[in-house]
Amino acid sequence: MKIGAMLDSFRLPFREGVEKAASLGVEGLQIYATDGEISPQNMTDAKIKEALDIIHSHGMVVSALCGDFGLGFTDPERNPELIEKSKRVLDLSKKMECGIVTTHIGHVPDEECETKEIMRKACRELALYADSVEATFAVETGPEIGRVLGEFLDSLGAGGVRVNFDPANLVMCVDDRPEEALKYLGKYVVHTHAKDGIMLAKHVEMRQEGDLTISEEAKNHEALMKMGWTYLELPLGQGDVNFDVYLPALAATGYNGFLTIEREVGDNPAADIELAVNFLREKIKKFGLDK
């Protein structure tokens, strides 16, 4: 497996972010491509070549683009526009030499209902388009447990919609074990996020029972809950993702791609990303995942 990073997590201009990632030994970069400098409407062929030249000259590749417009695919009135925008990001992903676009599609209901069918129709259209251009639209895990998402993907009847596996989202949002979710999603995984965190309510209950010691960063979780927070993202190894169980389970699915570090919070993301790179290197070596 290879170590990647979300370029936007560095919170630096494009070239500076690439240089910083390279200095940490990162091998691949995931890049947001919904608006701004790196977006279908702004990336001319010349700009694509320039961006790739910068990335390649630092010994890296693009692992995936993020095409998340933050709206999901639950509104039949809005979906046609979002689908067309998503197709353009898929087109850009091919030009950026990765062919993978990650996104959130919204919460997939457990039971069959109108909303689920609306989402299915949108994802099937995206899957067929992705198949036609030999790209992949990768749904990020988290809003629902792995079994529900796996059964939903099984129902699409097309291979172009796959999975961006985020183990932290599963433990933080729906209390699902990543290794359990992989039983349903392993065949679909084309990209992953390396992230960690906790579900706050679960930790309040466990702490009251005296069964848990949590990290310094998570100690005011009761106060966070009073402010409406439901989960807390933490540096790798400080949350509830058991990487010693998760990574071998991921490898057992046949996945040998990028573990892309995503750090959405914290005062010093570059330092946290460096810690994550070192953490992942140790795990990759421990489990022989560099072969």
C-alpha positions, 0 to 999 in steps of 0.5 A: 500500500502507498501513503497519500495525503489530501492536498487541501489538508495542508491549507497551503497554495497549490505549489507550496502544498505539493512541496510540503507533501513531498517533503514528508515522503507522501506518494500521492495527492487527492485534490478537491475539484469542485470549485476554485483553481482546480475545477473543471471550469478552470482547468485548461489543458495547459493548466492540467499539464502545469499541475501534473508537471509540478506533482510529477517533478516531486515524485508524486501522482494524483490518487483521486479528485474530490468531487463532493458538492456537499449536497448529496443526491437526494433531491430529484429537482437538483440532481440533474445539475449535480450529476452533470457537474459530477460528470465533468469532474470525472472527465477531469479525473481522467485528464489528471491521470487518476480516474477516481472521483470521491464524494458523499451521496447522502445518507442511504436509508436502510429500507426501500423508500422514495429517497433511496430510489432517487439516490439509486437513479442518480448513482446508476447514471453516474456509474454508467457514465463512469464506466463509459469513460473508464473512470470511477465514482467512489462513494465515501463511507460513513453516513450509513453502516457498511452493510447498507451501502454494500447492498445499495451498490449491489443494486445499481447493476453497474461497476462505475460507482465504487467506494472511498473507504473512510474508517473514521467516518464509520466509527465516528458517525454510525459506530460500525467497525471498519473490518466488519464493513469491509465484508460488504464493501471490500470488493468495491474499494478503490481509494481510502482515507486514513483518518481516526476519531471517536463517537462522543456519545459512546465515549461518555457512556464508556467513561462513566463505566470506567472502561476507557482512557482517552487522549488529551485532545478528547478530554472535553468531549462532554462540553463538545456534546453540549455544543451539538458535536456528535463526533471528534476527529483525532490524529491517527492512533488516538481514536477508535479505528483499530489499525492493527485489525483494519489494515490487514482486513483491508489488505485481505480484500486485495486492495493495494492502493493509497492510504490517503491522510485527511486531516480536517481539523487541528491547529497544525495540520502539517504536523499531524500529517507528518505524524500520520505518515510515520504512523502508517509507515510503521503499520505498513512495515509491520504487516508487510503491506509494502509488497 
